[in-house]
Amino acid sequence: MKFGSKLIEQFRAALDERSRNTLNEAVKKIVEAKKRGGKVMVVTGSGPNIHEGVTTLIAELIHKGIIDAVSTSSAVISHEMGGSLDKVKRVNAEDLGMDMKYMPRGDLFEFTVMSNEELNILRKEMILDEELMKKADTLPIHSSIIKAAGNMAYPMGLRGEVLASEILELARMYGKSFEEVAALGCDPMTMLGAGAAKGVPVIVTIPQLIGGGMVGMSIGDSIPLSGRSMRLAKALEQSDVIIESAVALTQEIHDGPFECYTGHGIWAWWRGEHTYNLKGKSLVRFDLDENLRKAADLERSDKTIQEAIDKGLPKTKVAKIPFRMEMSAFARHEGSLPVIGDIGKIWPALACEVAQQLGIELDFVSASQDTLEGQAMREWIVDNVKPLDRNRMLKSLDNSK
């Protein structure tokens, strides 16, 4: 699914002049890195990246050899296991006979919209509450929406919980991370599935291990935190350009235990452990928070942030802006490029320009969901990006080394 250049130009025009210039600089850094054989890594957050089609676009960029590593959240892993986006219908939970004290706010219960063929596949994996589904069919539909796949809807949300425990046991059995095992059955147009197809690492960051219910807990339990930190460190070390997309708490990048330039890697080095260094890399961040750019401006104008650190002073009081943890090292890093704006518009503009300059044709391009093209894109993802194929995962795992 692709869109015309006119829409991409509209997306670029929606950015302010500084962000357009910074986006151009980011494109230049990526193209230069790829032409010299360098690597690009993406660090993604959860909801917006799924809803705006960014994770699906990143999957396309993995297939095309533009993205070489990804770190993300456990919630994104859960959603990609469900197919990224799906349609759900909502009915009154009390009419279903649910115990209302356990229902989420709004008192609605969600059902994944599925074909009989899809339900029959699930029936081979797990026992479905057939009576519950029949009863739901007799009730008025409160609303039907597209949302992040799996999650709170029956039966796909429950299926993800059941699969999570199974994948955890397989990960331990084969000495792999949860993400590596799940990826073997994920759709090629998910970051996980693309990563498995192209040998590209896709791994959850430690601060983002709390989402996705049992999926998040199983990811955390599959390999030690120290091992996860080292995997992330080595992926970051090998990358020339690092793109952060709608993500918070990026300690592995700016404040990790193995990073020496802006983080706490000095003691790992002292003990003789492996460390890496952000110096000389390009750090691009797509964000809606204008304070991120203000923090970078303050540092570049008079070293405000670094001086606060040197004097042991609180950065928030010195900078006089609301300060997020990841702003500190990002602002101090000479190669930081803040692009302030809607990731639904920034990503397709970046991807199309990079691909064009590299002579690569993209087969999928995302679009901001507040456009007609973006709405069509979301429908395309629902119809074409499928949930994790358990049988394929098991066969692939059995054939893996």
Secondary structure per residue as TSV (DSSP state, phi and psi in degrees):
chain	resnum	aa	ss	phi	psi
A	1	M	-	360.0	123.6
A	2	K	-	-136.2	164.7
A	3	F	-	-132.0	162.6
A	4	G	-	-72.5	164.3
A	5	S	H	-65.4	-26.1
A	6	K	H	-61.9	-41.1
A	7	L	H	-66.3	-40.7
A	8	I	H	-61.6	-39.6
A	9	E	H	-65.3	-35.0
A	10	Q	H	-64.6	-39.0
A	11	F	H	-64.0	-42.8
A	12	R	H	-64.3	-40.0
A	13	A	H	-66.6	-22.9
A	14	A	T	-72.4	-16.0
A	15	L	S	-85.4	152.1
A	16	D	-	-73.3	169.1
A	17	E	H	-60.3	-40.5
A	18	R	H	-64.4	-41.7
A	19	S	H	-68.5	-35.0
A	20	R	H	-63.2	-42.4
A	21	N	H	-65.7	-41.0
A	22	T	H	-67.9	-37.4
A	23	L	H	-62.1	-40.9
A	24	N	H	-60.5	-40.4
A	25	E	H	-65.9	-39.0
A	26	A	H	-63.7	-43.3
A	27	V	H	-58.5	-45.4
A	28	K	H	-59.3	-45.2
A	29	K	H	-63.6	-41.9
A	30	I	H	-65.5	-47.1
A	31	V	H	-62.6	-44.2
A	32	E	H	-60.2	-43.3
A	33	A	H	-63.5	-45.2
A	34	K	H	-67.2	-37.0
A	35	K	H	-67.5	-27.1
A	36	R	T	-97.2	10.8
A	37	G	T	84.8	15.7
A	38	G	-	-80.3	179.9
A	39	K	-	-123.4	152.0
A	40	V	E	-123.2	130.9
A	41	M	E	-118.2	145.3
A	42	V	E	-116.9	135.6
A	43	V	E	-116.0	108.9
A	44	T	E	-109.3	151.5
A	45	G	-	-91.8	-157.3
A	46	S	S	-100.0	-105.9
A	47	G	H	-39.9	-61.3
A	48	P	H	-57.4	-38.1
A	49	N	H	-66.1	-34.0
A	50	I	H	-71.8	-50.5
A	51	H	H	-68.3	-31.8
A	52	E	T	-86.9	4.4
A	53	G	T	75.9	11.2
A	54	V	H	-66.7	-42.1
A	55	T	H	-64.2	-35.5
A	56	T	H	-68.4	-38.7
A	57	L	H	-65.0	-41.2
A	58	I	H	-60.9	-39.5
A	59	A	H	-58.1	-43.6
A	60	E	H	-61.9	-41.5
A	61	L	H	-68.3	-28.6
A	62	I	H	-66.4	-47.6
A	63	H	H	-59.5	-33.8
A	64	K	T	-87.8	2.2
A	65	G	T	79.7	17.1
A	66	I	S	-91.8	-37.7
A	67	I	-	-103.3	131.6
A	68	D	-	-113.6	-8.2
A	69	A	E	-165.3	151.5
A	70	V	E	-139.8	136.7
A	71	S	E	-120.7	146.1
A	72	T	E	-152.0	-164.7
A	73	S	-	-105.9	158.9
A	74	S	H	-64.5	-30.1
A	75	A	H	-63.5	-41.1
A	76	V	H	-63.3	-40.5
A	77	I	H	-58.5	-45.6
A	78	S	H	-59.1	-45.6
A	79	H	H	-67.0	-39.9
A	80	E	H	-67.3	-32.6
A	81	M	H	-62.3	-28.0
A	82	G	T	-90.3	-4.8
A	83	G	T	105.3	15.6
A	84	S	S	78.9	-68.0
A	85	L	E	-128.6	145.5
A	86	D	E	-144.5	169.6
A	87	K	E	-96.9	138.3
A	88	V	E	-129.6	151.6
A	89	K	E	-112.8	142.4
A	90	R	E	-114.6	133.9
A	91	V	E	-127.6	164.6
A	92	N	E	-66.4	121.6
A	93	A	T	-65.4	-35.8
A	94	E	T	-65.6	-36.4
A	95	D	T	-65.3	-24.7
A	96	L	T	-80.0	-11.2
A	97	G	T	85.7	22.2
A	98	M	-	-75.4	152.8
A	99	D	-	-75.7	108.4
A	100	M	G	-66.9	-20.8
A	101	K	G	-71.3	-12.0
A	102	Y	G	-105.9	1.8
A	103	M	S	-83.9	146.2
A	104	P	-	-68.2	164.7
A	105	R	T	-54.2	135.9
A	106	G	T	106.5	-17.4
A	107	D	S	58.8	34.5
A	108	L	E	-114.2	152.0
A	109	F	E	-120.4	134.8
A	110	E	E	-105.0	144.7
A	111	F	E	-125.6	133.0
A	112	T	E	-69.1	131.9
A	113	V	-	-78.0	114.9
A	114	M	-	-136.6	152.1
A	115	S	-	-79.5	164.3
A	116	N	H	-62.3	-35.4
A	117	E	H	-62.5	-43.3
A	118	E	H	-66.7	-39.0
A	119	L	H	-66.2	-36.8
A	120	N	H	-64.8	-33.7
A	121	I	H	-63.7	-42.5
A	122	L	H	-66.6	-34.5
A	123	R	H	-62.7	-23.5
A	124	K	T	-79.4	-17.4
A	125	E	T	-98.8	-35.1
A	126	M	S	-151.5	159.4
A	127	I	-	-81.5	122.4
A	128	L	-	-96.6	147.7
A	129	D	-	-82.6	86.6
A	130	E	H	-63.1	-38.7
A	131	E	H	-64.6	-38.8
A	132	L	H	-62.9	-44.0
A	133	M	H	-67.4	-37.9
A	134	K	H	-64.8	-41.9
A	135	K	H	-63.8	-39.9
A	136	A	H	-61.1	-34.4
A	137	D	H	-66.7	-19.8
A	138	T	H	-91.0	-8.4
A	139	L	S	-96.4	152.9
A	140	P	-	-62.8	140.9
A	141	I	-	-83.9	119.6
A	142	H	-	-68.3	-44.3
A	143	S	E	-165.9	155.9
A	144	S	E	-126.5	128.6
A	145	I	E	-140.6	161.9
A	146	I	E	-95.7	131.9
A	147	K	E	-147.4	175.1
A	148	A	E	-56.9	133.0
A	149	A	S	-66.6	156.5
A	150	G	S	70.6	-116.2
A	151	N	T	58.9	-115.2
A	152	M	T	-97.1	-2.9
A	153	A	S	-91.8	143.5
A	154	Y	B	-92.8	137.9
A	155	P	T	-96.8	-3.9
A	156	M	H	-67.9	-32.0
A	157	G	H	-64.8	-44.3
A	158	L	H	-67.4	-37.8
A	159	R	H	-59.2	-41.0
A	160	G	H	-61.0	-39.1
A	161	E	H	-64.6	-43.1
A	162	V	H	-66.4	-45.2
A	163	L	H	-62.5	-35.0
A	164	A	H	-57.9	-45.3
A	165	S	H	-64.9	-38.4
A	166	E	H	-67.3	-43.6
A	167	I	H	-65.2	-36.6
A	168	L	H	-59.6	-45.5
A	169	E	H	-64.1	-39.5
A	170	L	H	-66.0	-40.1
A	171	A	H	-60.1	-44.2
A	172	R	H	-66.2	-38.7
A	173	M	H	-64.6	-40.5
A	174	Y	H	-98.7	0.2
A	175	G	T	68.2	37.3
A	176	K	-	-121.2	166.7
A	177	S	-	-77.1	159.2
A	178	F	H	-54.9	-44.3
A	179	E	H	-61.3	-39.6
A	180	E	H	-63.7	-39.5
A	181	V	H	-72.1	-49.3
A	182	A	H	-60.3	-37.6
A	183	A	H	-57.8	-30.6
A	184	L	T	-63.8	-21.9
A	185	G	T	-110.8	-0.7
A	186	C	S	-82.3	154.1
A	187	D	-	-59.4	142.2
A	188	P	T	-60.3	-19.4
A	189	M	T	-96.2	18.5
A	190	T	S	-102.5	159.2
A	191	M	H	-61.2	-39.7
A	192	L	H	-61.9	-49.8
A	193	G	H	-64.6	-41.0
A	194	A	H	-64.6	-41.1
A	195	G	H	-60.3	-42.9
A	196	A	H	-64.5	-39.3
A	197	A	H	-69.3	-33.8
A	198	K	H	-107.5	2.5
A	199	G	T	69.2	32.3
A	200	V	-	-102.6	128.2
A	201	P	-	-68.5	134.5
A	202	V	E	-128.9	114.2
A	203	I	E	-139.9	144.6
A	204	V	E	-80.6	137.0
A	205	T	-	-74.8	154.1
A	206	I	G	-65.3	-42.5
A	207	P	G	-65.5	-15.8
A	208	Q	G	-104.9	26.6
A	209	L	T	-86.8	5.1
A	210	I	T	-97.5	-5.5
A	211	G	-	-98.5	172.0
A	212	G	S	78.9	18.0
A	213	G	T	58.9	-127.7
A	214	M	H	-64.2	-28.3
A	215	V	H	-60.3	-48.4
A	216	G	H	-60.9	-44.6
A	217	M	H	-65.3	-38.8
A	218	S	H	-69.3	-36.8
A	219	I	H	-60.7	-46.4
A	220	G	H	-62.9	-34.0
A	221	D	H	-84.2	-11.2
A	222	S	H	-74.9	-36.7
A	223	I	S	-138.5	155.5
A	224	P	-	-63.5	153.3
A	225	L	H	-59.7	-37.3
A	226	S	H	-64.2	-40.0
A	227	G	H	-67.2	-38.8
A	228	R	H	-64.1	-42.9
A	229	S	H	-60.2	-41.7
A	230	M	H	-69.3	-38.3
A	231	R	H	-61.6	-43.8
A	232	L	H	-64.9	-41.7
A	233	A	H	-60.1	-43.0
A	234	K	H	-71.0	-34.3
A	235	A	H	-65.7	-42.6
A	236	L	H	-67.2	-39.5
A	237	E	H	-60.4	-38.4
A	238	Q	T	-80.5	-6.6
A	239	S	-	-97.2	137.2
A	240	D	S	-88.3	-34.3
A	241	V	E	-125.2	132.1
A	242	I	E	-120.6	122.2
A	243	I	E	-108.7	120.8
A	244	E	E	-100.1	128.6
A	245	S	E	-126.1	108.0
A	246	A	S	46.1	57.7
A	247	V	-	-135.7	143.9
A	248	A	-	-116.1	167.2
A	249	L	-	55.2	54.3
A	250	T	-	-89.7	58.2
A	251	Q	H	-64.2	-34.6
A	252	E	H	-59.6	-28.5
A	253	I	H	-85.2	-53.8
A	254	H	H	-96.3	-18.4
A	255	D	S	-144.0	27.5
A	256	G	-	-76.8	166.0
A	257	P	T	-73.4	-10.9
A	258	F	T	-119.9	7.6
A	259	E	B	-102.2	128.3
A	260	C	-	-99.2	-19.5
A	261	Y	S	-82.5	-46.9
A	262	T	S	-120.9	-4.5
A	263	G	S	-109.5	-152.7
A	264	H	S	-108.7	25.3
A	265	G	T	-70.3	-6.8
A	266	I	H	-58.4	-36.4
A	267	W	H	-78.8	-30.3
A	268	A	H	-64.4	-42.6
A	269	W	H	-61.4	-42.7
A	270	W	H	-58.0	-38.5
A	271	R	T	-83.5	-2.1
A	272	G	T	86.9	14.0
A	273	E	-	-84.5	164.8
A	274	H	-	-70.1	134.4
A	275	T	-	-132.8	167.4
A	276	Y	B	-137.2	175.8
A	277	N	-	-141.6	130.3
A	278	L	-	-78.7	-11.6
A	279	K	T	-58.6	132.4
A	280	G	T	88.4	-8.4
A	281	K	-	-87.8	162.1
A	282	S	E	-101.3	126.1
A	283	L	E	-115.5	103.6
A	284	V	E	-101.2	137.2
A	285	R	E	-133.9	125.0
A	286	F	E	-96.9	121.2
A	287	D	E	-153.8	153.3
A	288	L	S	-92.0	-11.2
A	289	D	-	-86.0	110.4
A	290	E	H	-61.4	-24.7
A	291	N	H	-64.1	-25.2
A	292	L	H	-61.5	-45.6
A	293	R	H	-70.0	-36.4
A	294	K	H	-61.4	-40.8
A	295	A	H	-62.9	-42.0
A	296	A	H	-65.3	-38.7
A	297	D	H	-63.3	-42.5
A	298	L	H	-61.3	-41.8
A	299	E	H	-67.7	-40.5
A	300	R	H	-75.9	-23.8
A	301	S	H	-82.6	-43.8
A	302	D	H	-147.8	21.9
A	303	K	-	58.2	35.6
A	304	T	H	-57.9	-46.1
A	305	I	H	-69.9	-45.5
A	306	Q	H	-64.5	-38.4
A	307	E	H	-65.1	-38.0
A	308	A	H	-60.6	-42.4
A	309	I	H	-66.6	-43.8
A	310	D	H	-61.4	-31.2
A	311	K	T	-94.8	-0.8
A	312	G	T	69.6	31.2
A	313	L	-	-102.2	152.7
A	314	P	-	-64.1	127.4
A	315	K	H	-66.4	-32.1
A	316	T	H	-62.7	-44.2
A	317	K	H	-70.8	-36.9
A	318	V	H	-71.0	-43.9
A	319	A	H	-79.4	-23.1
A	320	K	T	60.8	36.1
A	321	I	S	-137.8	153.9
A	322	P	-	-60.1	123.5
A	323	F	-	-110.1	121.2
A	324	R	-	-93.3	151.5
A	325	M	T	-53.7	-42.7
A	326	E	T	-75.7	-8.8
A	327	M	H	-69.8	-32.6
A	328	S	H	-58.3	-62.5
A	329	A	H	-71.2	-33.9
A	330	F	H	-60.3	-46.5
A	331	A	H	-64.6	-36.8
A	332	R	H	-78.1	-18.4
A	333	H	-	-76.3	126.3
A	334	E	T	-62.6	-25.2
A	335	G	T	-97.4	17.7
A	336	S	E	-79.3	139.1
A	337	L	E	-131.6	95.6
A	338	P	E	-82.7	124.7
A	339	V	E	-113.9	110.8
A	340	I	E	-95.2	120.3
A	341	G	S	162.3	-174.4
A	342	D	-	-77.6	120.3
A	343	I	H	-63.2	-25.0
A	344	G	H	-64.6	-22.9
A	345	K	H	-100.6	-36.2
A	346	I	H	-65.9	-46.5
A	347	W	H	-62.0	-50.3
A	348	P	H	-63.2	-34.4
A	349	A	H	-63.8	-45.1
A	350	L	H	-63.7	-49.4
A	351	A	H	-61.8	-44.2
A	352	C	H	-66.0	-40.2
A	353	E	H	-68.9	-43.2
A	354	V	H	-62.2	-46.5
A	355	A	H	-61.4	-43.0
A	356	Q	H	-61.2	-45.4
A	357	Q	H	-68.9	-24.0
A	358	L	H	-93.9	-1.6
A	359	G	T	70.6	32.8
A	360	I	-	-110.9	136.6
A	361	E	-	-99.8	124.9
A	362	L	-	-89.4	137.6
A	363	D	S	-94.3	-14.5
A	364	F	-	-138.1	133.3
A	365	V	-	-134.5	132.6
A	366	S	-	-79.7	170.0
A	367	A	-	-148.6	147.9
A	368	S	-	-56.2	133.5
A	369	Q	T	-68.6	-10.0
A	370	D	T	-86.8	9.6
A	371	T	S	-112.7	161.3
A	372	L	H	-61.6	-38.1
A	373	E	H	-64.7	-38.1
A	374	G	H	-66.6	-37.6
A	375	Q	H	-65.6	-40.9
A	376	A	H	-64.4	-37.7
A	377	M	H	-61.2	-43.5
A	378	R	H	-62.9	-40.5
A	379	E	H	-63.1	-39.7
A	380	W	H	-61.8	-43.7
A	381	I	H	-62.6	-44.0
A	382	V	H	-56.4	-43.8
A	383	D	H	-79.9	-27.9
A	384	N	H	-114.1	-25.2
A	385	V	S	-95.5	110.6
A	386	K	-	-94.3	158.9
A	387	P	-	-65.7	165.1
A	388	L	-	-52.2	132.1
A	389	D	-	-94.1	105.1
A	390	R	H	-63.2	-42.4
A	391	N	H	-63.2	-42.4
A	392	R	H	-64.9	-38.6
A	393	M	H	-60.2	-46.7
A	394	L	H	-66.5	-41.1
A	395	K	H	-66.0	-42.4
A	396	S	H	-65.6	-38.5
A	397	L	H	-66.3	-39.6
A	398	D	H	-65.8	-30.3
A	399	N	H	-89.5	-7.3
A	400	S	-	-78.1	160.8
A	401	K	-	-83.5	360.0
